[in-house]
Amino acid sequence: MIPIPTTELVTQTDAGTTVISYHQGVCKAATLNKTGYSVWQLMDGKRTIREITTLIVAPLALHSAVDAESVHKDVEAFIAALEEGGFVRLAARENQEGQNSEQ
């Protein structure tokens, strides 16, 4: 699945570590930590959740052992919470034959 941020968002950073995204359509706000913001920046409407996870894990693995599957589950849960709040929607990626593929 591909997470796509909704277009009615206003994003503000505070000291480079906290991001508040305010969803104007439903009057909700989300506060993101540094890792959450990294995931947020990678949601470009093209990358799947698995691809986002891979990009998050790569720099972490340089410094310590990382359980990529555990990180993937955390990223999935984070994106699911954003979807539930109306901050993102999930779309299926179409494969080369034009059929939906859940990656």
N, CA and C atoms as an extended XYZ file, in Angstrom:
309
Properties=species:S:1:pos:R:3:atomname:S:1:resname:S:1:resid:I:1 pbc="F F F"
N         0.834       -1.183        0.000 N   MET     1
C         0.000        0.000        0.000 CA  MET     1
C         0.876        1.241        0.000 C   MET     1
N         0.357        2.267       -0.604 N   ILE     2
C         1.083        3.532       -0.717 CA  ILE     2
C         0.364        4.595        0.110 C   ILE     2
N         1.031        5.136        1.138 N   PRO     3
C         0.410        6.208        1.917 CA  PRO     3
C         0.537        7.548        1.189 C   PRO     3
N        -0.571        8.273        1.127 N   ILE     4
C        -0.593        9.568        0.444 CA  ILE     4
C        -1.139       10.615        1.411 C   ILE     4
N        -0.328       11.613        1.789 N   PRO     5
C        -0.825       12.661        2.688 CA  PRO     5
C        -2.004       13.401        2.069 C   PRO     5
N        -2.975       13.779        2.894 N   THR     6
C        -4.094       14.563        2.392 CA  THR     6
C        -3.601       15.969        2.061 C   THR     6
N        -4.335       16.657        1.238 N   THR     7
C        -3.877       17.956        0.749 CA  THR     7
C        -4.260       19.113        1.667 C   THR     7
N        -5.112       18.888        2.649 N   GLU     8
C        -5.583       19.972        3.509 CA  GLU     8
C        -4.713       20.160        4.744 C   GLU     8
N        -3.437       19.847        4.650 N   LEU     9
C        -2.577       19.897        5.824 CA  LEU     9
C        -1.699       21.142        5.863 C   LEU     9
N        -1.491       21.620        7.069 N   VAL    10
C        -0.530       22.682        7.333 CA  VAL    10
C         0.507       22.067        8.262 C   VAL    10
N         1.785       22.132        7.905 N   THR    11
C         2.834       21.512        8.704 CA  THR    11
C         3.768       22.580        9.229 C   THR    11
N         4.118       22.465       10.503 N   GLN    12
C         5.003       23.436       11.147 CA  GLN    12
C         6.048       22.681       11.958 C   GLN    12
N         7.295       23.112       11.855 N   THR    13
C         8.353       22.483       12.651 CA  THR    13
C         8.707       23.390       13.821 C   THR    13
N         9.135       22.744       14.896 N   ASP    14
C         9.528       23.472       16.095 CA  ASP    14
C        10.889       22.939       16.520 C   ASP    14
N        11.929       23.741       16.423 N   ALA    15
C        13.297       23.381       16.807 CA  ALA    15
C        13.814       22.166       16.048 C   ALA    15
N        13.235       21.908       14.890 N   GLY    16
C        13.720       20.831       14.045 CA  GLY    16
C        13.413       19.428       14.526 C   GLY    16
N        12.721       19.277       15.646 N   THR    17
C        12.462       17.927       16.147 CA  THR    17
C        10.982       17.596       16.233 C   THR    17
N        10.141       18.574       16.401 N   THR    18
C         8.714       18.321       16.532 CA  THR    18
C         7.986       18.925       15.346 C   THR    18
N         7.089       18.155       14.794 N   VAL    19
C         6.295       18.630       13.671 CA  VAL    19
C         4.833       18.506       14.037 C   VAL    19
N         4.121       19.562       13.800 N   ILE    20
C         2.689       19.525       14.038 CA  ILE    20
C         2.006       19.689       12.686 C   ILE    20
N         1.221       18.692       12.318 N   SER    21
C         0.449       18.765       11.088 CA  SER    21
C        -1.006       18.956       11.479 C   SER    21
N        -1.581       20.012       11.004 N   TYR    22
C        -2.953       20.345       11.334 CA  TYR    22
C        -3.823       20.060       10.133 C   TYR    22
N        -4.801       19.182       10.299 N   HIS    23
C        -5.720       18.815        9.224 CA  HIS    23
C        -6.897       19.789        9.286 C   HIS    23
N        -6.920       20.750        8.384 N   GLN    24
C        -7.936       21.796        8.420 CA  GLN    24
C        -9.345       21.261        8.211 C   GLN    24
N        -9.475       20.224        7.428 N   GLY    25
C       -10.802       19.691        7.115 CA  GLY    25
C       -11.529       19.108        8.309 C   GLY    25
N       -10.801       18.551        9.254 N   VAL    26
C       -11.449       17.909       10.400 CA  VAL    26
C       -10.966       18.461       11.740 C   VAL    26
N       -10.202       19.541       11.712 N   CYS    27
C        -9.706       20.200       12.921 CA  CYS    27
C        -8.964       19.235       13.849 C   CYS    27
N        -8.007       18.516       13.308 N   LYS    28
C        -7.180       17.597       14.086 CA  LYS    28
C        -5.724       17.975       13.898 C   LYS    28
N        -4.920       17.638       14.907 N   ALA    29
C        -3.487       17.890       14.827 CA  ALA    29
C        -2.738       16.623       15.232 C   ALA    29
N        -1.563       16.433       14.657 N   ALA    30
C        -0.689       15.312       15.019 CA  ALA    30
C         0.692       15.872       15.307 C   ALA    30
N         1.279       15.438       16.405 N   THR    31
C         2.635       15.830       16.745 CA  THR    31
C         3.547       14.656       16.413 C   THR    31
N         4.540       14.911       15.587 N   LEU    32
C         5.435       13.855       15.128 CA  LEU    32
C         6.816       14.044       15.727 C   LEU    32
N         7.414       12.935       16.180 N   ASN    33
C         8.801       13.013       16.626 CA  ASN    33
C         9.716       12.959       15.401 C   ASN    33
N        11.007       12.944       15.624 N   LYS    34
C        11.965       12.997       14.518 CA  LYS    34
C        11.783       11.816       13.558 C   LYS    34
N        11.601       10.616       14.093 N   THR    35
C        11.414        9.441       13.234 CA  THR    35
C        10.091        9.523       12.491 C   THR    35
N         9.050        9.939       13.183 N   GLY    36
C         7.748       10.118       12.536 CA  GLY    36
C         7.824       11.117       11.400 C   GLY    36
N         8.566       12.190       11.623 N   TYR    37
C         8.727       13.188       10.569 CA  TYR    37
C         9.516       12.620        9.390 C   TYR    37
N        10.485       11.768        9.669 N   SER    38
C        11.239       11.123        8.592 CA  SER    38
C        10.308       10.265        7.737 C   SER    38
N         9.435        9.507        8.400 N   VAL    39
C         8.453        8.706        7.665 CA  VAL    39
C         7.545        9.630        6.857 C   VAL    39
N         7.091       10.698        7.492 N   TRP    40
C         6.196       11.662        6.845 CA  TRP    40
C         6.828       12.207        5.555 C   TRP    40
N         8.101       12.579        5.630 N   GLN    41
C         8.784       13.135        4.464 CA  GLN    41
C         8.921       12.122        3.334 C   GLN    41
N         8.968       10.839        3.673 N   LEU    42
C         9.122        9.795        2.660 CA  LEU    42
C         7.797        9.408        2.000 C   LEU    42
N         6.696        9.861        2.563 N   MET    43
C         5.389        9.562        1.970 CA  MET    43
C         5.143       10.525        0.805 C   MET    43
N         5.535       10.084       -0.381 N   ASP    44
C         5.445       10.941       -1.557 CA  ASP    44
C         4.342       10.515       -2.525 C   ASP    44
N         3.538        9.545       -2.126 N   GLY    45
C         2.483        9.067       -3.005 CA  GLY    45
C         2.962        8.045       -4.016 C   GLY    45
N         4.249        7.697       -3.960 N   LYS    46
C         4.825        6.720       -4.881 CA  LYS    46
C         5.415        5.531       -4.139 C   LYS    46
N         5.985        5.785       -2.968 N   ARG    47
C         6.649        4.726       -2.202 CA  ARG    47
C         5.634        3.906       -1.416 C   ARG    47
N         5.860        2.592       -1.385 N   THR    48
C         5.040        1.721       -0.551 CA  THR    48
C         5.526        1.821        0.891 C   THR    48
N         4.737        1.274        1.794 N   ILE    49
C         5.133        1.243        3.201 CA  ILE    49
C         6.431        0.461        3.355 C   ILE    49
N         6.583       -0.625        2.630 N   ARG    50
C         7.810       -1.433        2.691 CA  ARG    50
C         9.005       -0.619        2.204 C   ARG    50
N         8.857        0.151        1.140 N   GLU    51
C         9.953        0.980        0.634 CA  GLU    51
C        10.330        2.074        1.633 C   GLU    51
N         9.335        2.652        2.275 N   ILE    52
C         9.596        3.662        3.299 CA  ILE    52
C        10.376        3.037        4.449 C   ILE    52
N         9.958        1.848        4.866 N   THR    53
C        10.652        1.147        5.949 CA  THR    53
C        12.108        0.904        5.591 C   THR    53
N        12.364        0.457        4.381 N   THR    54
C        13.735        0.191        3.935 CA  THR    54
C        14.585        1.452        4.043 C   THR    54
N        14.029        2.582        3.671 N   LEU    55
C        14.774        3.842        3.739 CA  LEU    55
C        14.993        4.311        5.180 C   LEU    55
N        14.086        3.959        6.065 N   ILE    56
C        14.242        4.299        7.479 CA  ILE    56
C        15.294        3.403        8.127 C   ILE    56
N        15.281        2.121        7.797 N   VAL    57
C        16.180        1.138        8.408 CA  VAL    57
C        17.628        1.336        7.975 C   VAL    57
N        17.858        1.700        6.721 N   ALA    58
C        19.223        1.764        6.175 CA  ALA    58
C        20.192        2.571        7.037 C   ALA    58
N        19.905        3.820        7.393 N   PRO    59
C        20.869        4.566        8.212 CA  PRO    59
C        20.982        4.030        9.642 C   PRO    59
N        19.895        3.468       10.175 N   LEU    60
C        19.939        2.908       11.524 CA  LEU    60
C        20.849        1.686       11.576 C   LEU    60
N        20.822        0.888       10.519 N   ALA    61
C        21.610       -0.342       10.472 CA  ALA    61
C        23.110       -0.065       10.412 C   ALA    61
N        23.495        1.137       10.042 N   LEU    62
C        24.913        1.491       10.001 CA  LEU    62
C        25.518        1.567       11.395 C   LEU    62
N        24.694        1.848       12.393 N   HIS    63
C        25.187        2.084       13.745 CA  HIS    63
C        24.862        0.979       14.737 C   HIS    63
N        23.879        0.142       14.417 N   SER    64
C        23.509       -0.927       15.346 CA  SER    64
C        22.679       -1.981       14.620 C   SER    64
N        22.502       -3.104       15.293 N   ALA    65
C        21.661       -4.159       14.740 CA  ALA    65
C        20.205       -3.685       14.783 C   ALA    65
N        19.507       -3.841       13.679 N   VAL    66
C        18.131       -3.379       13.582 CA  VAL    66
C        17.265       -4.528       13.076 C   VAL    66
N        16.138       -4.749       13.744 N   ASP    67
C        15.174       -5.741       13.299 CA  ASP    67
C        14.238       -5.062       12.297 C   ASP    67
N        14.523       -5.242       11.018 N   ALA    68
C        13.777       -4.552        9.969 CA  ALA    68
C        12.287       -4.882       10.012 C   ALA    68
N        11.939       -6.107       10.348 N   GLU    69
C        10.527       -6.482       10.395 CA  GLU    69
C         9.809       -5.770       11.535 C   GLU    69
N        10.491       -5.600       12.654 N   SER    70
C         9.913       -4.865       13.773 CA  SER    70
C         9.704       -3.396       13.398 C   SER    70
N        10.688       -2.812       12.726 N   VAL    71
C        10.561       -1.423       12.268 CA  VAL    71
C         9.404       -1.314       11.286 C   VAL    71
N         9.278       -2.298       10.388 N   HIS    72
C         8.186       -2.283        9.415 CA  HIS    72
C         6.829       -2.280       10.121 C   HIS    72
N         6.680       -3.102       11.141 N   LYS    73
C         5.425       -3.139       11.893 CA  LYS    73
C         5.148       -1.800       12.560 C   LYS    73
N         6.193       -1.161       13.093 N   ASP    74
C         6.031        0.157       13.715 CA  ASP    74
C         5.614        1.206       12.679 C   ASP    74
N         6.240        1.159       11.513 N   VAL    75
C         5.898        2.112       10.444 CA  VAL    75
C         4.460        1.880        9.985 C   VAL    75
N         4.077        0.622        9.831 N   GLU    76
C         2.690        0.307        9.456 CA  GLU    76
C         1.700        0.851       10.485 C   GLU    76
N         1.994        0.647       11.765 N   ALA    77
C         1.108        1.124       12.830 CA  ALA    77
C         1.027        2.646       12.839 C   ALA    77
N         2.159        3.305       12.634 N   PHE    78
C         2.202        4.765       12.590 CA  PHE    78
C         1.355        5.293       11.434 C   PHE    78
N         1.524        4.702       10.260 N   ILE    79
C         0.761        5.147        9.090 CA  ILE    79
C        -0.724        4.834        9.263 C   ILE    79
N        -1.044        3.703        9.880 N   ALA    80
C        -2.447        3.372       10.147 CA  ALA    80
C        -3.082        4.412       11.069 C   ALA    80
N        -2.329        4.866       12.071 N   ALA    81
C        -2.842        5.903       12.976 CA  ALA    81
C        -3.058        7.214       12.226 C   ALA    81
N        -2.132        7.549       11.326 N   LEU    82
C        -2.308        8.755       10.516 CA  LEU    82
C        -3.528        8.629        9.605 C   LEU    82
N        -3.727        7.432        9.063 N   GLU    83
C        -4.894        7.214        8.204 CA  GLU    83
C        -6.178        7.357        9.016 C   GLU    83
N        -6.192        6.764       10.196 N   GLU    84
C        -7.374        6.850       11.058 CA  GLU    84
C        -7.696        8.296       11.407 C   GLU    84
N        -6.667        9.114       11.575 N   GLY    85
C        -6.870       10.527       11.890 CA  GLY    85
C        -7.212       11.387       10.690 C   GLY    85
N        -7.163       10.809        9.499 N   GLY    86
C        -7.496       11.561        8.287 CA  GLY    86
C        -6.318       12.313        7.696 C   GLY    86
N        -5.107       12.019        8.157 N   PHE    87
C        -3.922       12.719        7.671 CA  PHE    87
C        -3.356       12.110        6.385 C   PHE    87
N        -3.600       10.831        6.183 N   VAL    88
C        -3.163       10.158        4.953 CA  VAL    88
C        -4.276        9.226        4.482 C   VAL    88
N        -4.193        8.843        3.231 N   ARG    89
C        -5.047        7.779        2.710 CA  ARG    89
C        -4.117        6.736        2.107 C   ARG    89
N        -4.573        5.511        2.046 N   LEU    90
C        -3.764        4.440        1.482 CA  LEU    90
C        -4.311        4.049        0.121 C   LEU    90
N        -3.405        3.894       -0.819 N   ALA    91
C        -3.783        3.491       -2.172 CA  ALA    91
C        -2.969        2.271       -2.557 C   ALA    91
N        -3.564        1.408       -3.350 N   ALA    92
C        -2.847        0.240       -3.852 CA  ALA    92
C        -1.995        0.660       -5.037 C   ALA    92
N        -0.828        0.043       -5.158 N   ARG    93
C         0.043        0.295       -6.305 CA  ARG    93
C        -0.443       -0.571       -7.455 C   ARG    93
N        -0.535        0.020       -8.625 N   GLU    94
C        -0.914       -0.762       -9.794 CA  GLU    94
C         0.318       -1.412      -10.375 C   GLU    94
N         0.205       -2.706      -10.685 N   ASN    95
C         1.341       -3.381      -11.300 CA  ASN    95
C         1.378       -3.103      -12.806 C   ASN    95
N         2.300       -3.688      -13.497 N   GLN    96
C         2.523       -3.370      -14.901 CA  GLN    96
C         1.321       -3.723      -15.790 C   GLN    96
N         0.502       -4.672      -15.375 N   GLU    97
C        -0.663       -5.032      -16.180 CA  GLU    97
C        -1.872       -4.166      -15.850 C   GLU    97
N        -1.696       -3.164      -14.966 N   GLY    98
C        -2.779       -2.265      -14.620 CA  GLY    98
C        -3.667       -2.796      -13.506 C   GLY    98
N        -3.286       -3.919      -12.897 N   GLN    99
C        -4.049       -4.476      -11.800 CA  GLN    99
C        -3.455       -4.000      -10.477 C   GLN    99
N        -4.292       -3.911       -9.474 N   ASN   100
C        -3.810       -3.478       -8.161 CA  ASN   100
C        -2.925       -4.543       -7.541 C   ASN   100
N        -1.844       -4.090       -6.924 N   SER   101
C        -0.917       -4.965       -6.232 CA  SER   101
C        -0.628       -4.370       -4.880 C   SER   101
N        -0.827       -5.145       -3.820 N   GLU   102
C        -0.561       -4.646       -2.468 CA  GLU   102
C         0.879       -4.946       -2.097 C   GLU   102
N         1.709       -3.926       -2.112 N   GLN   103
C         3.125       -4.086       -1.757 CA  GLN   103
C         3.413       -3.347       -0.491 C   GLN   103
